[in-house]
Amino acid sequence: MTTISTPGRRRGYTTDRHRMPVRTIIAASVGNAVEWFDWTVYATFAVFFAGQIFPGDATGALLATFLTYALAFFFRPLGGILIGRLADIRGRKAGMLLTITLMAGGSLLIAILPTFSAVGWLAPALLFIARVAQGISLGGEVSNASSYLGEIAPPERRGRYSAFFYMSTGFTVLLASLLGALMTSLLGPEDLAGWGWRIPFFIGALLGLVGLWLRRDMTESDKFEESKEKAQSVRRPLWTTLTKHPRSVLILVALTMVGTLTYYTNFSALAPYAITFKGAQKSQVFWALSLATAIFVALQYPLGALSDRIGRKPLLITMTAGTALLIVPLSGLVGPGFGNMFAVYMVGLGLYAMHAALNPAFASELFPTHLRATGIGSWYNLTVATFGGTATLVVTWLGGMGIGHVFFWYVSVAAALAFLVVLFVMPETKGKILE
């Protein structure tokens, strides 16, 4: 990292001309981007490949596909604990190389998956194996990359560095959405169900190889090098995070709960719900999501920089309160029409951007370095598995019973609880020197 210094300060910040290590930041962020591309592609194209992998009617096959999606989430905590611990004692780079390899391999396996008509129950079994590998991978990826970005960033610029994490994620989710829009416009239902759904998974595998190449020259953070001996001396790291840092655990769980529900509502659950139960046109849903996602990506860096100026709490208070108040009224707009769907996505993703831009920053500021990857990886992923992994399955199940609106009340209550934690429990961590 190169820094060109000039004297002086302004509003508590140095006026040094700071040059970001862009390649390093991209290398740290690319794994999360690739992994979320694969997870979003799975949810986006599930309506097309469900009948190829599972037997039964369309609704039953779709539910089985989303059940597999949900079950994979429960391997995320395992990945968060095991790979997070690996990162705390062996290095962030080792953890990030392992996670992106697992994700790319899982994506390739899904791309070449045989159909149920060809191999019977072996098809869903192989799909489950691929999803387990990706679940373990993603569980370790978020904690490693968040820890690494937080550790290499200057304290007064951690929000800016943090913003790149979901900027890259949003870009690949946008790519997944654009693929959905393009392929539903160009291919008929038979082609999409027959072979078209495989294309995005091949692309995911290729992106994984690019990420592996980018990460080959990464160096460890100074913070890790200083703390690795202390990390190796901890005998029960998960228990230590809970007993020594209970407030940090509570804050992370509360913010992850609202963040993951908001994420999966917008990027995974709404598209199949709107198409299957509300009569929305596939192409209109995908184009509305694509445009809103582009705006979401554009908001990341400005919001990260703003959090370095005014703090993390004001943005998180706005996000949680806004989601609690607006998610239910917005759900009434879900249905036919590009304008309706764009309004839903734009407000939802605009609020979520205030969380996503800060996520690696505030997460890395909650735990000391020798427990950081383990602390984030375990509690973040346990929460995501509980609330995010079930979101698409729950909204599909409720929609099938004609009471889909209940899901949006569920998200609203979760946001209200997170609002209380941010307001009364969370300290301001802007500019914190990492322990």
C-alpha positions, 0 to 999 in steps of 0.5 A: 500500500502506498501513502503520500503524506501531507501535513494537517488534519481536517475534522479529525481526519488526516489530509494525507493523500491515501492511495488504496491498494485496489488490487488487494481489495479486489482480491479480498472481495472477489471471493464473496462476489463469486460466491454470492453470484452462485447463490443468487443464480441458484435462487434465480434459476431454481424455477427452471431447473427444479423439475430437471432435478426433482420428481413431482409437480412444479410446486413440489419440485420447487419446494424441494429445490429451495429445501436443498438451498435452505439445508446448505445454509446450515453448513455455513456455521461449520465453515465459519467455525472451521475455516474461521479458526484456520484463518485465525491461526494459519492466515486469512490468505489460506482461508480465502484460497480454500473457500473460493476453490470449494465454491468454484468446484460446487458451481461446476458440479451443478453445471454438469449435473445429470437430470433425475430422468437420467440417474434418478435420486443420484441427481438431487444427491449430487446437487446436495453435495455441491450445495454443502461444499458451497455452504461451507465455503461461504461460511468461511469466506465472509469472516475471512474477507471481512477480517482482512479488509478491516485489518488492512484499512486505516482506521479513518478509512475502514468504511471506504474499504468495507464498501468494496466488499458488497460493491463487488457482490452487488456487481456479480448479483447484477450480472446474475440478474442480467443473465436472468433478464437476458435468458428469459428474453431470448430463450423459451421455457423449454430451452431454459429448463432443458439446458439454459439454466446450466450456463450461469453455473459454468460462468460461476465456475470460471469466475472462481478460477479468476478469483483464485488467480487474483488471490495467489499473491495476497500478503497477510495483514500486519494485525494477523502477524502480530496476533497469530501466536495469541490465537494459537493459544486459545483453546475454546475460541467459540466459547471465548467469543460468547463469554468474553464478548457477549455484547459483540455477539448480540450486536452481530446477531441482531444486525446479521438477522435484519441484514440477511432477511433484507438481502434474501427478501430482495435478491432471492425470495421476491423473484420466485414469489412474484412470478409464481404467486403474484403473476408478475412477468419474468422479464419485468421482474429481472429487469427491475431487479437489475436496475435497482441492483445497479443503483445499490452498487453505486451507493456502496462507496458513498455510504462507506465514506459517509460512515467514516464521517458521521459514524456507523450508528446513524446509517444503521438506525436509518436502515433498521427503522426504515425496513421495519416501517416500510417492508409491509406497505411495499409488499402490497406492490409486489405483482405485475408491472415493471414500475411496481417491482422497481419501486419495491426493489429500489426502496428495499435495496436502498435501505439494505445498502446502508447495512451492506456498505458497513458490514465488514467495517462494523463486524471487524470492529467487534472482536479482537484480532486473535478471535476476529475470523472465528467470532464473525464466522461462527455467529454471523453464519449461525444467524444467516443459516437460521434466518437467511437459509429459510427465507426463500423456503418460508415465503414459497410455503406461505405463498402457496397457502395464500398468506405470503404477506405474513413473511413481510411482517416477519421481516418487519419485526426482525428489523424492529428488534435490530433497531433497538439493539443498535439504538441502545446496545451498539457503541459507535466504532467509527475510527476504532483502532483494532485490538 
